[in-house]
Amino acid sequence: MGLYQIDFSQLTIVVVWGFFMKNMPSLGEQEIEVLKWISDAGKACVREVSAHFEKEKGLARTTVLTVMERLRKKGYLVRVKDDGLFFYSAKVETQNVLKSRVGYFVEKTLGGSISPLLSYFAENKNISEEELNKLQDILNSFEDKKGDL
């Protein structure tokens, strides 16, 4: 099992070969966004989460509550009552969820090959010079590891 990390400013993608989260239900894009926001906040009540997503995405409070409850029922969030309010926090590290999704994408969509993913990053015009340098460093570290075998 190999671990490869590509850090793009606010997004860190970690690919762990052979790692998939077993027995965890899949997540939609909205669920991932809400889970990540709550995970970053540490804990949050529905009011805080819905205020953020109303402003950023135009989502109604009821929609956000539904997403949060789905995440709780799927085992990704826990809910604790404190002073009459329910606070939600991540039960599963968001990084593990992202690792699993990227690993699944690479295995199922790309047939286990990371070269199309790396080609996309290398050819994407929106990637900064700093990000390209990080990609080059990662490729260099692959070469160093290959030389050690």
C-alpha positions as CSV (number, residue, x, y, z in Angstrom):
1,M,0.0,0.0,0.0
2,G,1.5,3.3,-1.0
3,L,0.7,6.8,0.2
4,Y,1.0,9.8,-2.1
5,Q,0.0,13.3,-1.2
6,I,-0.7,16.2,-3.5
7,D,-1.3,19.5,-1.8
8,F,-3.0,22.2,-3.7
9,S,-3.4,25.2,-1.3
10,Q,-6.8,24.6,0.3
11,L,-7.3,21.1,-1.1
12,T,-5.2,18.1,-0.1
13,I,-5.7,15.0,-2.1
14,V,-4.3,11.8,-0.6
15,V,-4.3,8.6,-2.6
16,V,-3.8,5.5,-0.6
17,W,-3.6,2.4,-2.8
18,G,-5.8,-0.4,-1.5
19,F,-7.6,1.8,1.0
20,F,-11.4,2.2,0.8
21,M,-13.7,3.0,3.6
22,K,-15.5,-0.3,4.2
23,N,-19.2,-0.4,5.2
24,M,-19.6,3.4,4.9
25,P,-22.4,4.7,2.7
26,S,-21.5,6.8,-0.3
27,L,-21.9,10.6,-0.2
28,G,-23.2,13.2,-2.6
29,E,-21.4,16.5,-3.3
30,Q,-23.7,18.5,-1.0
31,E,-23.1,16.0,1.8
32,I,-19.3,16.2,1.3
33,E,-19.4,20.0,1.4
34,V,-21.5,20.1,4.6
35,L,-19.3,17.4,6.3
36,K,-16.1,19.3,5.4
37,W,-17.5,22.5,6.7
38,I,-18.6,21.0,10.0
39,S,-15.3,19.1,10.3
40,D,-13.4,22.4,9.8
41,A,-15.6,24.1,12.4
42,G,-15.1,21.4,14.9
43,K,-18.8,21.4,15.9
44,A,-21.8,23.5,14.8
45,C,-25.5,23.8,15.2
46,V,-28.0,23.8,12.3
47,R,-28.3,27.6,12.5
48,E,-24.5,28.1,11.9
49,V,-24.3,25.6,9.1
50,S,-27.5,26.8,7.4
51,A,-26.4,30.5,7.6
52,H,-23.1,29.6,5.9
53,F,-24.7,27.5,3.1
54,E,-27.6,30.0,2.6
55,K,-25.0,32.7,2.0
56,E,-22.6,30.7,-0.1
57,K,-25.0,28.3,-2.0
58,G,-28.5,29.7,-1.5
59,L,-29.6,26.6,0.3
60,A,-32.7,26.7,2.6
61,R,-32.3,25.8,6.3
62,T,-34.5,22.8,5.8
63,T,-32.3,21.5,3.0
64,V,-29.2,21.9,5.2
65,L,-30.9,20.2,8.1
66,T,-31.9,17.3,5.9
67,V,-28.3,16.9,4.6
68,M,-27.0,17.0,8.2
69,E,-29.5,14.4,9.4
70,R,-28.6,12.2,6.4
71,L,-24.9,12.5,7.3
72,R,-25.8,11.6,10.9
73,K,-27.8,8.5,9.9
74,K,-25.1,7.4,7.6
75,G,-22.6,7.5,10.5
76,Y,-20.5,10.5,9.4
77,L,-21.8,13.0,12.0
78,V,-22.7,12.8,15.7
79,R,-25.3,15.0,17.3
80,V,-25.1,16.2,21.0
81,K,-27.7,18.3,22.7
82,D,-26.2,21.2,24.7
83,D,-28.2,24.0,26.3
84,G,-31.3,23.1,24.2
85,L,-29.4,23.1,20.9
86,F,-28.2,20.2,18.9
87,F,-24.5,20.4,17.9
88,Y,-23.1,18.3,15.2
89,S,-19.5,17.2,14.8
90,A,-17.7,14.8,12.4
91,K,-17.5,11.2,13.5
92,V,-15.3,10.3,10.6
93,E,-12.2,12.3,9.6
94,T,-13.1,14.2,6.4
95,Q,-9.6,13.4,5.1
96,N,-10.4,9.7,5.2
97,V,-13.6,10.3,3.3
98,L,-11.7,12.2,0.6
99,K,-9.0,9.5,0.5
100,S,-11.6,6.9,-0.1
101,R,-13.4,8.9,-2.8
102,V,-10.1,9.6,-4.6
103,G,-9.0,6.0,-4.3
104,Y,-12.3,4.8,-5.6
105,F,-12.2,7.3,-8.5
106,V,-8.7,6.2,-9.5
107,E,-9.5,2.5,-9.2
108,K,-12.9,2.5,-10.9
109,T,-12.8,5.3,-13.3
110,L,-9.1,5.4,-14.2
111,G,-8.5,1.7,-13.9
112,G,-5.9,2.2,-11.2
113,S,-3.7,4.5,-13.2
114,I,-2.8,7.9,-11.7
115,S,-1.2,9.2,-14.9
116,P,-4.5,10.7,-16.3
117,L,-5.0,12.5,-13.0
118,L,-1.4,13.8,-13.0
119,S,-1.8,14.8,-16.7
120,Y,-4.9,16.8,-15.8
121,F,-3.1,18.7,-13.1
122,A,-0.1,19.3,-15.3
123,E,-2.2,20.6,-18.2
124,N,-4.7,22.6,-16.2
125,K,-4.1,26.3,-17.0
126,N,-5.5,27.3,-13.6
127,I,-2.7,25.6,-11.6
128,S,-0.3,28.1,-10.2
129,E,3.5,27.8,-10.6
130,E,3.7,26.9,-6.9
131,E,1.3,24.0,-7.4
132,L,3.2,22.8,-10.5
133,N,6.5,22.9,-8.4
134,K,4.8,20.8,-5.8
135,L,3.7,18.3,-8.5
136,Q,7.3,18.2,-9.7
137,D,8.6,17.5,-6.2
138,I,6.1,14.7,-5.8
139,L,7.2,13.2,-9.1
140,N,10.9,13.5,-8.0
141,S,10.1,11.7,-4.8
142,F,8.5,8.9,-6.8
143,E,11.7,8.7,-8.8
144,D,13.8,8.6,-5.6
145,K,11.7,5.8,-4.2
146,K,11.9,3.9,-7.4
147,G,15.7,4.2,-7.3
148,D,15.7,2.7,-3.8
149,L,14.1,-0.5,-4.9
